Amino acid sequence: MLTKTHFDASTDVAAKEVAPSLPTAKSTALDFSLSSRVLYQFSNGRVPNESDRIIYIDGAFDLFHAGHVNALRQARELGDFLIVGVHSDQDVNLSRGTNFPIMNLHERVLCVLSCKWVDEVIIGAPVELKEEFLDRMRLTHVVHGDEKDEFHPSNPDPYRFAKSRGIYKEFKCTPGLSTTIIVERILENRLMYIKRNQDREKKDAIVAQQLAEKERQKKGLN
């Protein structure tokens, strides 16, 4: 779990207060170059046919989890070929703030590409889906979860062109499962783990003190 220094080069006092002992990005970030060979090993190698119904879904796909898999499955069932757009680290951080994304772009891309429902991934996909993009990708449907998004005032709805064409569809998100919820669970469990160890240390210290006192009493009697 990374602090805000994962995305902010400046010193962040708030991040240190929230997670004072967590490792920094320098010690944990995956450092590798995403080559075409690596991508090919994760890809299924398919290409869309002229008659294929091409489905598109985009997002951060951070801390890839069962909710993401369910979303990709629902999207894939709408057509024959699924393209997934994975947003850049900068775009994800702009929309979600704090220390998101937890995983960098390359890690998120490989997780998505390894899912059996996915045929192709767009790395650093555009947030706004313009008409030129819809035409070039030959998209039959653009799908998105039914959760409520808060769009930037200057870009009220990145899916507005898909909606105007009547190719936008929504699917049911997995309730109670999201990247934010997973992060909250990790932090909550971490705090419980720390408290448990602190309580155990206190008990051990009391026992050690009692044993030492008994030893002193025995020596005094002798």
Secondary structure, 3 states (H helix, E strand, C coil): CCCHHHCCCCCCHHHHHHCCCCCCHHHHCCCCCCCHHHHHHHCCCCCCCCCCCEEEEEECCCCCCHHHHHHHHHHHCCCCEEEEEECCHHHHHHHHCCCCCCCCHHHHHHHHHCCCCCCEEEECCCCCCCHHHHHHHCCCEEEEECCCCCCCCCCCCCCHHHHHHCCEEEECCCCCCCHHHHHHHHHHHHHHHHHHHHHHHHHHHHHHHHHHHHHHHHHHHC
